[in-house]
């Protein structure tokens, strides 16, 4: 009796360190990216910004093709190379078992604060610090930063961010007083306001204890912040603008009979003030 033929063994996985050009990336995306997950364009844009800024780093992660030549990992990296129009070095895996997809990218992702702390770029940085930084740079709006971008901005504005977090602490039982956008206004004012008066503003906002009519702007703002519900983009920007308006009135000793939205940026950063 003739023994049944054994099924052929699949080719062994192998990895190459390659310079992936935009042309190679586009070819792989067009010809091997049959059924991948939904593409995140903002994430691609962040990776492309790092590539253009010279912040791309070679790691164990890269591109992976299965035994049939299908792309099973790395489409965002490839799209970033195409968008940046700059070649980068990365590992390219071939002959990866298709069933490996069951365990690719299922680990617990690190947040931005984790990446900055673990890399040693910004030790001690917290999620609140980063929320302050993003709101400060986006003037109350939303902003997506890569780790290298966040590290560079924190290096420039770390003192202001820490100052805002120290003087506008989380207040138990009183919502809305210490958010990314409210701390962002204090961080911006750090560069131009009288520090003693700025600290008084934060204290009145936290405690609701005023010493006269010149403190009423902070009391009016506290009432607004503590009763405003929601975290939509529109509400966050409204909080930011009203925080600016109240802080400017407080610094000038104005009672502020009406908490309106200020026009334009009232506390520009040093790099925004210079021509």
Secondary structure, DSSP 8 states (H G I E B T S, - for coil): -------------EEEEEEE-HHHHHHHHHHH-SS-----HHHHHHHHHHHHTT-----S-EEEEETTS-EEE-HHHHHHHHHHT--EEEEEEEEE-GGGGGTTT-S----HHHHHHHHTSSTT--HHHHHHHHHHHHTTS-----HHHHHHHHHHHHHHHHHHHHHS---TT-TTSS-HHHHHHHHHHTTTS-HHHHHHHHHHHHH---SSGGGHHHHHHHHHHHH-----HHHHHHHHHHHHHHHHHHHHT---SS----SS-SS--HHHH--
